[in-house]
């Protein structure tokens, strides 16, 4: 009896020590997690990849990456990896049933008279380097920047603000899609990439992403160039090619100019609607060719300049560097 009474305090102390250790472990885990979150937020251009792949960063000195028209006149269907495909009526109906993705706020807008023009056919450059992007949650627009790399909006690959990537296996990309016709077939994806500014914060200033393709269709279709500059973009012409939800599976183009430039946003009045998210905002830049300055994604909302313009994420030097690293990655 005395021995049992003697051991009770020791047993109690052992339990208290274990409890304290458990509490301290939780506190430490929370602290480490908070530190990691703070690091992610402090580095909004840090790359995140759907399969955890490590992509080496780059820091290039140049300010533009030129466009390429691809293999002009190439026998497209001789390239088996992306032959033109025949879709069943059921498959087309499934594509039409996908939701046209819009931004979390400020869905893309028609501003004044609708000045969109249909691009038909889509077998000339740069229409063929503009792609319909489909996945489990809907459909967006993307644009090739190399043989196997497509740029789109962050909200077209990841829920943002602490959410998750959409299933990579659900992605299918159709360069130059034109209604029921897919002149360059389609490609699937091994991985998706975005940045912590979108993943963690859902910040529209970092709403951009990449889709890596399992094919090299860009060698035939060509690809857009892209550039960054520290100076204002205001006054530059803007063209947007994309796949609007109200014109299912067909490509449309609109034209305007940069109305307002911010550090990480570009504002314009090109007419767009949901589904055009991820489209290039481009113009014919000397030395660069058909080159994009921003990734389109947002419409009219809140006060000025948001209330009178659509806008996209500006290609800054860190964005440019990420594009290059994504394009270079296998």
Phi, psi and omega in degrees: 000314179295323180295318178297315179296325180293325183278342182301311179300320179297318179296319179296318180296321179298317178295320180296318179298319178297320180295316179297319179298319179296316179297315179297324178297317178297315180300316180296318179297318178296318180296316179296316178299319179295321178295319178296318178297317180298322178295317179298314181295325181287342179236070188294343178269003179295133186281139171236140185236143187299326182257013179077007180302141176267122180247116182300133177288157175233158176219090186267153183270339183285162184250355177214154174237114191291156177283166176221133180280355179080196182276091182296125178076011181293152176282090190303314187287351176285347181265099193299335185291340177217051176299153171301145185238151174258121181258144177284160176303327179293320179293320178294319178298323179295319177296317180295333181280350179290142180288133174286114185291134175239164180296157178303329172215156180068057178303141183309145194231152166271122184249107184075207178300143180285113183255018180288146180233133179289140175264111185204117005283177181248021184264007174256161180275136011262008182302322183286343176269002176258133190235145167278127180250122178240147181198182189302327185265351181157209179221146182222191175243147174219170180214135182288138173240007180186188184299325186220029183229126181243134175263142176209187178281151177301321182286000175264357175232338187217143182293336178077162176059039179094002179283210184225166173292147170287156184302122182301324183295344182274352186279136171219129186244129184243095177295135176063026179304141181217085182067238179274359182261136174236082187299339179242019179065214181211161180227147174262181189230136173273333178201160178237154179218145171214202182228162184293333176301329174270311184303312186273314189258343185061034185274123183297342178289347180233028185273072178215160187198172176228150172239117176277137183258153175270018178218171179243045183301334181298336177296333177267312185285337190085181180208157176287150166272177177205156184210164172224153173208146180286331182289162178300147176262355185303131180099342179291144177292149179230131172236139178234122172256132181194182185243086184288145182295335180274359177230068196309125171067008178249153184263137181228153184233142175224155185229145174196216178208164178290123180265323182217138175245130170241173184303323183228015178223151174233131183248141184201173180241029170299136180281127179215161171223175179309140185108336178273353176310130180098355183290156176282145170251102194231164168207168182276097186264128180306130179084341183250333183084214181282097192238140182267144177250348185200164174250114185292149178193345192225153180243204187282131174190167177054209181267183181294149000278359182294328187285347183235004184218154161275162177206168179217172179283123183289143174278102176265180179300316177297322177297314179304313180298321178295319177303314181297316182293323177293319180294324182284336186290142179286000000 
